[in-house]
Amino acid sequence: LLNAASSKADKEILEIQERTAVAAGKADYLQWRILQEEHRVKALEAEAQRLRELLRARTLALEGKQQRHAMKHLQRLSTMQTQLIEFRQKCVDALARQNNLRTVVAILEAERV
């Protein structure tokens, strides 16, 4: 009877050891999976940061390109404004010469009479 009880206790001990080993194996596996997921999350965070930096760099480049484009237009407008001022001065000078010619013609006609 004592032998049977000892055998039964041994079986129970073996079963407990097996369940403990299985549980330990599951715990190890779960811990391994957690580590894998943590590495994956870190990799995703690093990729997100890289993409944010890339987006920022491209945004700055685009802003720079837009500024250069705007500066070209401003330079073109400035050149056109200068040309317009020069043309206006030429017109004023031409009108002044024309008025002087009219004055000279009027004097000459007055002298002829």
C-alpha positions in Angstrom: 0.0 0.0 0.0 2.9 2.3 0.9 4.5 1.4 -2.5 1.3 2.3 -4.3 1.0 5.6 -2.5 4.7 6.4 -3.2 4.1 5.5 -6.9 1.0 7.7 -7.1 2.9 10.5 -5.4 5.8 10.1 -7.9 3.4 10.2 -10.8 1.8 13.4 -9.4 5.2 14.9 -8.9 6.1 14.0 -12.5 2.9 15.5 -13.8 3.5 18.7 -11.8 7.0 18.9 -13.1 5.8 18.4 -16.7 3.1 21.1 -16.3 5.7 23.3 -14.7 8.1 22.7 -17.6 5.3 23.4 -20.1 4.2 26.5 -18.2 7.9 27.6 -18.1 8.2 26.9 -21.8 5.1 28.9 -22.5 6.4 31.7 -20.3 9.7 31.7 -22.1 7.9 31.7 -25.4 5.7 34.6 -24.4 8.6 36.5 -23.0 10.4 35.9 -26.3 7.3 37.1 -28.3 7.1 40.2 -26.1 10.8 41.0 -26.8 10.1 40.5 -30.6 7.1 42.8 -30.4 9.2 45.4 -28.5 11.9 45.3 -31.2 9.2 45.6 -33.9 7.7 48.6 -32.1 11.1 50.2 -31.8 11.8 49.6 -35.5 8.4 51.1 -36.4 9.1 54.1 -34.3 12.5 54.6 -35.9 10.9 54.3 -39.4 8.2 56.8 -38.4 10.9 59.2 -37.2 12.8 58.8 -40.4 9.7 59.5 -42.4 8.9 62.6 -40.3 12.4 63.9 -41.0 12.1 63.1 -44.7 8.8 64.9 -44.9 10.2 67.9 -43.1 13.2 68.0 -45.4 11.0 67.7 -48.5 8.7 70.4 -47.1 11.6 72.7 -46.6 12.9 71.9 -50.1 9.5 72.7 -51.5 9.3 75.9 -49.6 12.7 76.8 -50.8 11.7 76.0 -54.4 8.6 78.1 -54.0 10.6 81.0 -52.6 13.1 80.8 -55.5 10.1 80.8 -57.9 8.6 83.8 -56.1 11.9 85.6 -56.2 12.2 85.0 -60.0 8.7 86.6 -60.4 9.6 89.5 -58.1 12.8 90.1 -60.1 10.8 89.9 -63.4 8.3 92.4 -62.0 11.1 94.7 -60.8 12.7 94.6 -64.3 9.3 95.3 -65.9 8.7 98.2 -63.4 12.2 99.7 -64.3 11.4 99.3 -68.0 8.1 101.0 -67.5 9.7 103.9 -65.7 12.3 104.3 -68.5 9.6 104.2 -71.1 7.5 106.8 -69.2 10.6 109.1 -69.1 11.2 108.6 -72.8 7.5 109.6 -73.4 7.9 112.6 -71.2 11.1 113.6 -72.9 9.5 113.2 -76.3 6.5 115.3 -75.3 8.8 118.0 -74.0 10.7 118.0 -77.3 7.5 118.1 -79.2 6.3 121.1 -77.1 9.6 122.8 -77.6 9.3 122.2 -81.4 5.8 123.7 -81.3 7.2 126.7 -79.4 10.1 127.1 -81.9 7.6 126.8 -84.8 5.3 129.4 -83.2 8.2 131.8 -82.7 9.4 131.3 -86.3 5.9 131.8 -87.6 5.5 134.9 -85.5 8.8 136.3 -86.9 7.7 135.6 -90.5 4.7 137.7 -90.2 
